[in-house]
Structure formats: structure tokens, C-alpha cells
């Protein structure tokens, strides 16, 4: 085989996947760790060595992929073959597998946070030059989480951790700002997940970081990494009007929100990301707001796609108008499927109901959502109803965005495209 870094072959395959709109497969290929293993030999025609390219993802992500794993494997495999065939007669196949590594918290309910994920979060704090103790001194911050008098000093002049931290961070100021991440007493990289999550929550505590926007930005960065392992920081309560966060296991709704973020990234729609953040925080605390935001998310998605496709929209258009226009532009209407197509009637029903979801959301919002005054007896809906609205909204935006990406150029009078 040509002597180049194997990552060059992977990079070429990822570029091919992106060009064909297979963004999920491309994303997995880009972030997965890989190992190439000789798995067989065929004596036919002079002999051929058989290799397997193992793509390792976090166990939680591996499980969430479910049946989609085989689809992604096939998509990546089919793009790797023409790349590798230029340089070798050996056979290569792709296999997605769960990453195995030391997990000290594996006996805890729900599992823990891997060292790799912790390192990524810490690296992000360093890159952004975010000091973990915020407006507090290091001793004051850590005293909210640990009994510093019970931790040993690394300076013989002091009897406990409180003394040497004060000496080197305040009096002498000869420790760098990031000293905490490598201090073995606090074990942020290799200690318990509970302690690490409490540390993250304290970083964004209103007392530590009173700037609400700064705290929300950090939470978003943390959750980008944590959700891959099934954890999230969520708002528990407010202190002086500012959110206070706790860590909890991700729910089905959280996975829907994660998918919505992927859609927003694909459309490069910054406003959709803001709506998703508001929706994520509101499902459990404020179902009415979540329902209203779900409707707004669909509306923003429709406008974003129509604008990208050069379709004129007016301010007077409501949600049903926008979805009808989008269905026509993307050829989602049932007329796009011929009677001779296998399962045509079933496909018609799915598409018809999918397009109607947005109308139901608009009606649901009018009845129970935010944006309307209520009398004193109004009880509103519960989080389970909000989760239904969110799931419906995400199903719609996911489908229309995938269709938009597949049809980079408008296709006319092609029934197979539906």
C-alpha cells in the first residue's frame, strides 16, 4: 500500500460521504477512533490479506445507533473501497464497535463519565481561557465542594490543602490558573463522575458566574460532550433570576433535542440553536413554553430551508402556509408518488400526516401553549404533552432537512425523488 498516513484515506472517504449528503456517516467517521486489524487471508489468485477497519465510538452512542449501525457501516465501507483499491489488492471492511477503556464508575447506576470526555471538557475551558473559580477565589470555590481541611497539603509549611492553595494562588501566585486539573487530590480526570459533574455545576453556579449568558454558553459546551455518554446539565431552579444547574441522565426527549441540534448545524441556523436551548430547558419546568417553542422551531426550519432554496416568503405567512410551500418545493406532497410504486398508499399516508404535524402543533399551542393569557383556573399541560410536541417537531424538521440536503438542486417532475 502507498506509504501515507491511513487518515488520508479516511479523510477522502469522509469528503465523499459529505458530497453525497451522508452527513451522519461522515460525522461518525471523523470523530471515531480507529484500529486496523488483519482478520483473514484468502489463497485465491496469489493470496489476499483481509483487514478490518474498526471504528470505535462511545458505548452509549453505539447503543443509540441501533439498526442504523449497519447502514452507516455500509455507507462508509462503500466509500473506503474505491479509495483503497487504488493502492492495494487487500480486502478491507468497516466495523463500528463500542470503545473499551477504563471506567472506574461502571458499577454506579447509569455509568460514569469517561476520561476522554472529561479531558475534552477541560480542554475546552483552557481554549476559551475560562477560569473555573469565576468571581470567587480558588479556596472559596473549592470550599463549596470539598472539606479542604481534610485534604493534605503539598507544602510542608501548611497542615492542609486550604493553606497551600492560599499560599500559592493568592500570596505567592506561583501556580498557573489551570493547576486544579492535574492536582491528584481532586482527581478531576480519574476520580468519581459524581465529583466531576458537581465541579461542572459549580463552575456555572450563579454565585460563581453571575453572567447568565456566559453560564449558558458554558453549559452548552459541557452538554455537547456529556450527552454522548448519556448525561446533561439541566436547570433545576433559579437564584436571583439566574439558572442553577444539576446533572442528570439524558431522557428520550434529550436525544430528540440532540437530533434537533444536528439539524440546526446542517442548516447553519443560529436562531434555531437558540430555540433548541430554550426548548431543552423548558420541557420539564414549563411545558407551555416548550410547546410554543416547538412550533417556533418548525417555523424557523421552514423559513431557513425556503430561503436557502431561493423561495420567496412573506411576513403574513403562518405555519400552515409555510409547511404547504415547503412541501411543494421539496415535492413532499402525495402526488409525488406514482400508483405503481410499492407501498404507495402507505407512503402517501406517512407524508400527509407528517406535513399535518405542524398544523396540530400550531393548534396545540393556541390551546395550551405560551403566548396567550389564561384565567386563574387554567391548569395547562404536563411535561409528557410537551415531550409529544417536541418529538413531533423534531420528526418533521429532521425529515425535511434530510430531504433538502438530498436535493441540493431542485428536481422537477421526478416521481422517484419523493
ABEGO torsion letter per residue (X at the ends): XBBBBAAAAAAAAAAAAAAAGBAAAAAAAAABBBBBBBAEBBABGGEBBBBBBBBBBBAAAAAAAEAAAAAAAAAAAAAAAAAAAAABABBBBBBBBBBBBBBAAAABBGEBBBAAAAAAAAAAAAAAGBBAAEABBAAAAAAAABBAAABBBABAABABAAAAAAAAAAAAGABBAAAAAABAAAGAAABBAAAAAAAAAAAABAAABABAAAAAAAAAAAAAAAAAAGBBBBBABBBGGBBBBBBBBBBAAAAAAAAAAAAAAAAGBAAAAAAAAAAAAAAAABAAAAAAAAAAAAAAAAAAAAAAAGBBBBAABBAAAAAAAAAAAAGABAAABBAABBGAAAAAAAAAAAAAAAAAAAAAAAAABBGBBBBAABAEBBAAAAAAAAAAAAAAAAAAAAAAAABABBBBGBAAAX
